[in-house]
Amino acid sequence: MNNPTPIVIANLKANKTWDQMSIWLEEVGPRSNSFSGTIIVCPTFTFLASCAEKIKTAGWKLKLAGQDISKFEQGAYTGEVAASQIADIIQYSIVGHSERRKYFNETADDAIKKVKTLLVNNITPILCVSDLKQLDLYLTESSQITENSERIIFVYEPPTAISSGREYKPERPKNANEKALEIKQKIGQKVSIIYGGSINPENVKEFFTQDNLDGGLIGQASVDPQIFIQVIQNSIIQ
């Protein structure tokens, strides 16, 4: 997998109307053409096709990702979006985010099934891992994750660092780096590992200069395009 680093992913969650999303793209998109790393944006499902068309027409280097995907393939699954339905639109998809586990009771088995269907459809999974215990569960339950580890972007995402309008505590960059190293020791030194949890313009450089971190999954700081642009600018390592 060839994703130039740093990998900076904007997870916009359940935010924005299409007009607001269009403005976001127009402000961030041009920045992607001069950025040496990889910028991935994750809008809501209903905007994916329109985002893909706008990005293609403008010639921006932005990459597009889903915020989630169905664990099922096409069939009688009301409300679901199968990987094969949007494989020609997105290049990546988040899987197993802590908010999916918290609010929708998703399990490790659900995440594993989603990783499998993404890989079959040549979409890169962005697999969230809250701790080594959870990673061990993934590896124990699915040999495909181990066998395809270099096709997956792993996100070390401690739930206590996910900002959602309540008290939260960002992980210390050195601690995040140590966790990333432990993940690499389990699944291979060539895997891509990024950090997710309360990254902002002030702390991004400290995270991105860690030896074992290849970038970040940005939540709250990605919603405002100007703040996200600051994250991008401050992530460049001189």
Residue frames as qw, qx, qy, qz and C-alpha x, y, z in Angstrom:
[[0.000, 0.890, 0.456, 0.000, 0.00, 0.00, 0.00],
 [0.463, 0.154, 0.026, 0.873, 1.40, 3.34, -1.02],
 [0.172, -0.912, -0.355, -0.113, 0.06, 6.20, 1.10],
 [0.408, 0.461, -0.254, 0.746, 2.56, 9.07, 1.30],
 [0.494, -0.615, -0.504, 0.352, 2.92, 10.24, 4.88],
 [0.221, 0.064, 0.775, -0.589, 1.70, 11.94, 6.89],
 [0.179, -0.410, -0.807, -0.387, -1.75, 10.43, 6.40],
 [0.131, 0.100, 0.378, -0.911, -4.28, 13.04, 7.56],
 [0.140, -0.394, -0.855, -0.307, -7.89, 11.84, 7.71],
 [0.265, -0.097, 0.174, -0.943, -10.83, 14.20, 8.25],
 [0.141, -0.367, -0.919, 0.004, -13.72, 12.31, 9.88],
 [0.180, -0.250, -0.074, -0.949, -16.60, 14.76, 9.55],
 [0.086, 0.224, 0.870, -0.431, -19.04, 12.41, 11.32],
 [0.109, 0.669, 0.724, 0.129, -22.75, 13.44, 11.21],
 [0.121, -0.664, -0.096, 0.732, -22.02, 17.05, 10.37],
 [0.024, -0.338, 0.402, 0.851, -22.74, 19.47, 7.50],
 [0.657, 0.592, 0.321, -0.338, -25.36, 20.05, 4.84],
 [0.772, 0.343, 0.327, 0.424, -24.31, 19.62, 1.23],
 [0.220, 0.927, 0.007, 0.304, -23.78, 23.37, 0.81],
 [0.448, -0.819, 0.356, -0.034, -21.47, 23.35, 3.84],
 [0.845, -0.133, 0.444, 0.265, -19.68, 20.23, 2.59],
 [0.633, 0.656, 0.211, 0.353, -19.15, 21.86, -0.81],
 [0.029, -0.955, 0.197, -0.222, -17.57, 24.91, 0.85],
 [0.713, -0.556, 0.418, 0.091, -15.35, 22.62, 2.94],
 [0.836, 0.197, 0.375, 0.349, -14.07, 20.91, -0.20],
 [0.418, 0.833, 0.090, 0.352, -13.45, 24.22, -1.96],
 [0.245, -0.908, 0.300, -0.159, -11.35, 25.46, 0.96],
 [0.694, -0.465, 0.544, 0.081, -9.41, 22.26, 1.68],
 [0.879, 0.384, 0.271, 0.087, -9.20, 20.74, -1.80],
 [0.473, 0.830, -0.211, 0.205, -6.63, 23.13, -3.30],
 [0.356, -0.752, 0.536, -0.145, -4.34, 22.53, -0.31],
 [0.908, -0.095, 0.408, -0.006, -4.14, 18.84, -1.17],
 [0.770, 0.620, -0.015, 0.151, -2.30, 19.47, -4.43],
 [0.270, 0.758, -0.453, 0.383, 0.76, 20.91, -2.69],
 [0.671, -0.550, 0.404, -0.290, 0.67, 18.58, 0.32],
 [0.257, 0.506, -0.820, -0.075, 3.40, 15.94, 0.37],
 [0.259, -0.044, 0.914, -0.309, 1.34, 13.47, 2.38],
 [0.173, -0.320, -0.841, -0.400, -2.14, 11.97, 1.95],
 [0.309, 0.036, 0.344, -0.886, -5.36, 13.83, 2.81],
 [0.184, -0.286, -0.911, -0.235, -8.47, 11.68, 3.14],
 [0.351, -0.104, 0.200, -0.909, -11.94, 13.09, 3.79],
 [0.093, -0.251, -0.963, 0.040, -14.81, 11.08, 5.26],
 [0.367, -0.097, -0.004, -0.925, -18.17, 12.79, 4.63],
 [0.624, 0.110, 0.600, -0.489, -21.58, 11.30, 5.36],
 [0.502, 0.151, 0.813, 0.253, -22.77, 8.57, 2.95],
 [0.411, 0.769, 0.478, -0.110, -25.26, 10.80, 1.14],
 [0.111, 0.926, -0.190, -0.305, -22.49, 13.15, 0.00],
 [0.649, -0.319, 0.579, 0.377, -19.97, 10.59, -1.25],
 [0.604, 0.464, 0.530, 0.373, -20.98, 10.58, -4.93],
 [0.158, 0.970, 0.139, 0.124, -21.22, 14.38, -5.10],
 [0.424, -0.798, 0.356, 0.239, -17.86, 14.74, -3.33],
 [0.704, -0.058, 0.578, 0.409, -16.25, 12.29, -5.75],
 [0.480, 0.704, 0.407, 0.328, -17.53, 14.25, -8.75],
 [0.064, -0.997, 0.030, -0.020, -16.44, 17.60, -7.31],
 [0.572, -0.609, 0.455, 0.307, -12.96, 16.30, -6.45],
 [0.682, 0.186, 0.568, 0.422, -12.52, 14.76, -9.92],
 [0.340, 0.856, 0.308, 0.239, -13.74, 17.87, -11.75],
 [0.177, -0.970, 0.163, 0.014, -11.43, 20.14, -9.73],
 [0.731, 0.473, -0.408, 0.273, -8.44, 17.83, -10.06],
 [0.378, -0.732, 0.433, -0.366, -7.70, 17.83, -6.33],
 [0.437, 0.302, -0.836, 0.138, -5.55, 15.12, -4.75],
 [0.537, -0.264, 0.481, -0.641, -8.07, 14.57, -1.97],
 [0.263, -0.010, -0.958, -0.115, -8.91, 10.93, -1.28],
 [0.598, -0.278, -0.069, -0.749, -12.41, 9.84, -0.29],
 [0.185, 0.043, -0.948, 0.253, -13.49, 7.47, 2.47],
 [0.566, -0.523, -0.476, -0.424, -16.67, 6.18, 4.02],
 [0.298, -0.562, 0.486, -0.599, -17.23, 6.60, 7.75],
 [0.595, -0.107, 0.743, -0.286, -18.49, 3.02, 7.97],
 [0.431, 0.212, -0.701, -0.527, -19.64, 0.16, 5.74],
 [0.872, -0.165, 0.026, -0.461, -22.09, -2.71, 5.99],
 [0.393, -0.397, 0.829, -0.015, -20.87, -6.07, 7.24],
 [0.699, 0.343, 0.621, -0.089, -23.20, -7.59, 4.62],
 [0.185, -0.038, 0.607, 0.772, -22.92, -7.67, 0.87],
 [0.387, -0.002, -0.243, -0.889, -25.82, -6.56, -1.33],
 [0.259, -0.266, -0.927, -0.058, -29.17, -8.06, -0.37],
 [0.397, -0.693, -0.464, -0.384, -32.24, -7.62, 1.82],
 [0.528, -0.324, -0.410, 0.670, -30.59, -5.39, 4.44],
 [0.027, 0.888, 0.360, 0.285, -32.68, -2.25, 4.73],
 [0.255, -0.965, 0.068, 0.009, -30.67, 0.89, 5.41],
 [0.729, -0.405, 0.363, 0.415, -27.29, -0.72, 4.77],
 [0.428, 0.827, -0.293, -0.215, -24.63, 0.35, 2.24],
 [0.954, -0.042, 0.215, 0.205, -22.61, -2.53, 0.81],
 [0.406, -0.578, 0.402, 0.582, -18.94, -2.10, -0.08],
 [0.444, 0.181, 0.695, 0.535, -19.53, -3.18, -3.68],
 [0.185, 0.846, 0.497, 0.049, -22.11, -0.40, -4.10],
 [0.018, -0.994, 0.071, 0.081, -19.55, 2.36, -3.53],
 [0.795, -0.257, 0.312, 0.453, -16.29, 0.66, -4.51],
 [0.529, 0.472, 0.314, 0.632, -16.03, 2.89, -7.57],
 [0.098, -0.917, -0.136, -0.363, -16.45, 6.03, -5.42],
 [0.481, -0.824, 0.281, -0.107, -14.31, 5.58, -2.31],
 [0.571, 0.505, -0.618, 0.193, -10.75, 4.39, -1.79],
 [0.197, 0.154, -0.781, 0.572, -10.98, 3.87, 1.99],
 [0.565, -0.572, -0.335, -0.491, -13.48, 3.28, 4.80],
 [0.200, -0.455, 0.634, -0.592, -13.32, 3.62, 8.57],
 [0.736, -0.196, -0.621, -0.184, -14.12, 0.42, 10.45],
 [0.690, -0.342, -0.557, 0.312, -14.73, -0.19, 14.16],
 [0.057, 0.533, -0.194, 0.822, -14.70, 3.42, 15.35],
 [0.136, -0.096, -0.776, 0.608, -15.27, 3.70, 19.10],
 [0.407, 0.128, 0.164, -0.890, -18.50, 5.65, 18.49],
 [0.662, 0.055, -0.575, -0.478, -19.86, 2.72, 16.48],
 [0.464, -0.065, -0.844, 0.261, -19.10, 0.42, 19.38],
 [0.004, -0.107, -0.554, 0.826, -20.48, 2.83, 21.98],
 [0.433, 0.224, 0.129, -0.863, -23.68, 3.99, 20.31],
 [0.738, 0.249, -0.337, -0.529, -24.50, 1.07, 18.01],
 [0.792, -0.319, 0.487, -0.184, -23.17, -1.87, 20.03],
 [0.753, 0.535, -0.374, -0.086, -20.87, -3.06, 17.26],
 [0.861, -0.413, 0.287, 0.078, -18.64, -5.99, 18.11],
 [0.255, -0.572, 0.665, 0.408, -15.20, -7.16, 17.07],
 [0.512, 0.224, 0.805, 0.197, -16.92, -9.73, 14.84],
 [0.380, 0.854, 0.324, -0.147, -18.79, -6.93, 13.08],
 [0.013, -0.868, 0.358, 0.345, -15.54, -5.07, 12.44],
 [0.426, -0.280, 0.799, 0.318, -13.83, -8.20, 11.12],
 [0.523, 0.507, 0.680, 0.089, -16.66, -8.86, 8.67],
 [0.252, 0.941, 0.089, -0.209, -16.44, -5.26, 7.46],
 [0.218, -0.685, 0.582, 0.380, -12.69, -5.52, 6.94],
 [0.519, 0.035, 0.816, 0.252, -13.19, -8.67, 4.86],
 [0.465, 0.715, 0.522, 0.030, -15.82, -7.14, 2.58],
 [0.074, 0.938, -0.162, -0.298, -13.70, -4.03, 2.08],
 [0.343, -0.496, 0.706, 0.371, -10.63, -6.05, 1.11],
 [0.548, 0.318, 0.755, 0.171, -12.66, -8.13, -1.35],
 [0.354, 0.860, 0.364, 0.060, -13.79, -4.90, -3.00],
 [0.622, 0.258, 0.004, 0.739, -10.27, -3.38, -3.03],
 [0.191, -0.867, -0.044, -0.459, -11.15, -0.66, -0.53],
 [0.415, 0.287, -0.619, 0.602, -8.54, 0.10, 2.13],
 [0.565, -0.679, -0.468, -0.027, -9.89, -0.45, 5.66],
 [0.062, 0.575, -0.393, 0.715, -9.06, 2.22, 8.26],
 [0.712, -0.355, -0.605, -0.024, -9.32, -0.09, 11.26],
 [0.249, -0.720, 0.284, -0.583, -9.66, 1.50, 14.70],
 [0.729, -0.112, -0.621, 0.265, -8.01, -0.24, 17.65],
 [0.392, -0.848, -0.008, -0.357, -8.63, 1.01, 21.18],
 [0.454, -0.681, 0.564, -0.107, -5.99, -1.14, 22.88],
 [0.161, 0.423, -0.876, -0.165, -3.81, -4.21, 22.43],
 [0.412, 0.107, 0.844, -0.326, -6.47, -6.47, 23.92],
 [0.632, 0.581, 0.229, -0.459, -8.83, -5.51, 21.14],
 [0.376, 0.650, -0.582, -0.312, -6.09, -5.98, 18.54],
 [0.149, -0.244, 0.956, -0.069, -5.41, -9.47, 19.90],
 [0.569, 0.341, 0.634, -0.399, -9.09, -10.26, 19.53],
 [0.579, 0.680, -0.151, -0.425, -9.05, -9.16, 15.90],
 [0.231, 0.574, -0.771, -0.152, -5.92, -11.20, 15.19],
 [0.322, -0.090, 0.914, -0.229, -7.24, -14.28, 16.99],
 [0.587, 0.446, 0.543, -0.403, -10.60, -14.21, 15.24],
 [0.664, 0.731, 0.101, -0.119, -9.36, -13.39, 11.74],
 [0.713, -0.197, 0.374, 0.559, -6.22, -14.52, 9.97],
 [0.459, 0.701, 0.355, 0.415, -7.15, -12.15, 7.12],
 [0.151, -0.988, 0.031, -0.022, -6.17, -9.12, 9.18],
 [0.603, -0.566, 0.444, 0.345, -2.71, -10.56, 9.76],
 [0.668, 0.191, 0.565, 0.444, -2.33, -11.73, 6.18],
 [0.310, 0.720, 0.371, 0.499, -3.47, -8.40, 4.74],
 [0.419, -0.711, -0.260, 0.501, -2.00, -6.07, 7.38],
 [0.329, -0.248, 0.267, 0.871, -0.10, -4.01, 4.82],
 [0.018, -0.430, -0.610, -0.665, -3.39, -3.29, 3.01],
 [0.385, -0.768, -0.512, -0.020, -4.91, -1.84, 6.19],
 [0.106, 0.554, -0.280, 0.776, -4.41, 1.51, 7.93],
 [0.545, -0.443, -0.662, 0.262, -4.50, 0.87, 11.68],
 [0.121, -0.705, 0.047, -0.698, -5.71, 3.63, 13.99],
 [0.404, -0.204, -0.702, 0.550, -4.69, 3.63, 17.64],
 [0.265, -0.509, -0.226, -0.787, -7.79, 5.29, 19.07],
 [0.207, -0.169, -0.793, 0.547, -8.11, 5.27, 22.89],
 [0.152, -0.697, -0.645, -0.275, -11.81, 6.01, 23.71],
 [0.379, -0.719, -0.318, 0.488, -10.82, 8.46, 26.47],
 [0.279, -0.340, 0.243, 0.864, -9.28, 10.72, 23.83],
 [0.124, 0.446, 0.689, 0.558, -12.31, 10.95, 21.54],
 [0.057, 0.168, 0.247, -0.953, -13.82, 14.42, 21.82],
 [0.134, -0.452, -0.780, -0.411, -17.61, 14.46, 21.77],
 [0.280, -0.661, -0.144, -0.681, -18.62, 17.45, 23.85],
 [0.783, -0.608, -0.120, -0.044, -17.66, 15.86, 27.17],
 [0.351, -0.794, 0.487, 0.090, -14.46, 15.66, 29.18],
 [0.947, 0.286, -0.035, 0.142, -11.72, 13.93, 27.26],
 [0.438, -0.763, 0.400, 0.258, -7.99, 13.56, 27.57],
 [0.674, 0.644, -0.352, -0.088, -5.68, 13.31, 24.57],
 [0.947, -0.157, 0.001, 0.280, -3.09, 10.56, 24.75],
 [0.272, -0.804, 0.360, 0.388, 0.45, 11.76, 25.32],
 [0.624, 0.658, -0.350, -0.234, 2.31, 11.59, 21.98],
 [0.074, 0.515, -0.849, 0.090, 5.09, 9.43, 23.45],
 [0.542, 0.007, 0.759, -0.361, 2.52, 6.99, 24.84],
 [0.754, 0.526, 0.120, -0.374, 0.76, 6.84, 21.47],
 [0.411, 0.673, -0.604, -0.118, 4.12, 6.15, 19.84],
 [0.216, -0.328, 0.894, -0.217, 4.79, 3.29, 22.26],
 [0.691, 0.252, 0.557, -0.386, 1.39, 1.75, 21.52],
 [0.664, 0.655, -0.194, -0.304, 2.04, 2.06, 17.80],
 [0.158, 0.573, -0.804, 0.009, 5.37, 0.26, 18.25],
 [0.447, -0.085, 0.834, -0.312, 3.64, -2.54, 20.17],
 [0.751, 0.471, 0.253, -0.389, 1.11, -2.88, 17.35],
 [0.508, 0.687, -0.486, -0.183, 3.92, -3.09, 14.80],
 [0.117, -0.434, 0.882, -0.144, 5.66, -5.76, 16.86],
 [0.609, 0.142, 0.701, -0.343, 2.50, -7.84, 16.64],
 [0.703, 0.568, 0.401, -0.149, 1.62, -7.41, 12.99],
 [0.734, 0.328, 0.259, 0.536, 4.72, -6.17, 11.17],
 [0.355, -0.482, -0.007, 0.801, 7.01, -3.19, 10.87],
 [0.147, 0.092, 0.513, 0.840, 5.71, -2.15, 7.45],
 [0.046, -0.681, -0.727, -0.078, 2.12, -1.51, 8.50],
 [0.022, 0.483, 0.054, 0.874, 0.65, 1.98, 8.54],
 [0.390, -0.555, -0.658, 0.327, -0.37, 3.17, 12.01],
 [0.013, 0.529, 0.042, 0.848, -1.95, 6.51, 12.77],
 [0.138, -0.231, -0.700, 0.661, -3.30, 8.05, 15.97],
 [0.222, -0.553, -0.488, -0.638, -6.87, 9.17, 16.55],
 [0.488, -0.642, -0.548, 0.221, -8.06, 11.26, 19.47],
 [0.230, -0.927, -0.167, 0.247, -8.22, 15.02, 20.00],
 [0.576, 0.008, 0.252, 0.777, -5.55, 16.02, 17.50],
 [0.119, 0.943, 0.271, -0.153, -5.60, 19.77, 16.87],
 [0.495, 0.798, -0.131, 0.317, -3.35, 22.44, 15.30],
 [0.278, -0.833, 0.410, -0.246, -1.45, 22.86, 18.56],
 [0.656, -0.428, 0.619, -0.054, -0.46, 19.21, 19.14],
 [0.893, 0.427, 0.043, -0.133, -0.41, 17.71, 15.63],
 [0.446, 0.722, -0.514, 0.128, 3.32, 18.18, 15.02],
 [0.324, -0.512, 0.732, -0.312, 4.25, 16.45, 18.28],
 [0.847, 0.084, 0.467, -0.239, 2.17, 13.44, 17.28],
 [0.803, 0.593, -0.008, -0.054, 3.38, 13.35, 13.69],
 [0.238, 0.762, -0.585, 0.143, 7.08, 13.52, 14.61],
 [0.708, -0.360, 0.576, -0.195, 6.85, 10.27, 16.56],
 [0.044, -0.419, 0.836, 0.352, 8.82, 7.47, 14.90],
 [0.149, 0.131, 0.977, 0.073, 6.01, 4.92, 14.75],
 [0.334, 0.649, 0.525, -0.438, 3.07, 7.15, 13.82],
 [0.365, 0.173, 0.596, 0.694, 2.25, 7.77, 10.17],
 [0.136, -0.353, -0.308, -0.873, -0.46, 10.39, 10.67],
 [0.140, 0.143, 0.665, -0.719, -3.77, 10.99, 12.36],
 [0.101, -0.553, -0.765, -0.313, -7.54, 10.54, 12.27],
 [0.030, 0.009, -0.218, 0.975, -8.93, 14.01, 12.91],
 [0.056, -0.589, -0.806, 0.007, -12.46, 14.43, 14.29],
 [0.088, -0.861, -0.384, 0.323, -13.57, 17.68, 15.90],
 [0.223, -0.648, 0.247, 0.685, -10.69, 19.70, 14.44],
 [0.264, 0.061, 0.729, 0.628, -11.69, 18.69, 10.90],
 [0.188, 0.703, 0.679, -0.094, -15.24, 20.08, 10.95],
 [0.093, 0.933, 0.001, -0.349, -14.15, 23.71, 10.48],
 [0.825, 0.481, 0.052, 0.292, -12.15, 23.74, 7.21],
 [0.174, 0.864, -0.299, 0.365, -9.88, 26.57, 8.37],
 [0.599, -0.608, 0.490, -0.179, -8.93, 24.70, 11.54],
 [0.940, 0.085, 0.312, 0.108, -8.32, 21.55, 9.50],
 [0.587, 0.739, -0.114, 0.309, -6.10, 23.54, 7.13],
 [0.202, -0.819, 0.456, -0.283, -4.08, 24.62, 10.17],
 [0.855, -0.273, 0.440, -0.043, -3.73, 20.95, 11.13],
 [0.854, 0.450, 0.131, 0.228, -2.45, 20.18, 7.64],
 [0.300, 0.857, -0.247, 0.338, -0.02, 23.08, 7.66],
 [0.388, -0.720, 0.503, -0.279, 1.33, 22.25, 11.11],
 [0.946, -0.098, 0.309, -0.032, 1.71, 18.57, 10.23],
 [0.710, 0.644, -0.199, 0.203, 4.41, 19.27, 7.68],
 [0.778, -0.517, 0.100, 0.342, 7.72, 18.18, 9.15],
 [0.290, 0.922, -0.256, -0.004, 10.53, 20.57, 8.28]]
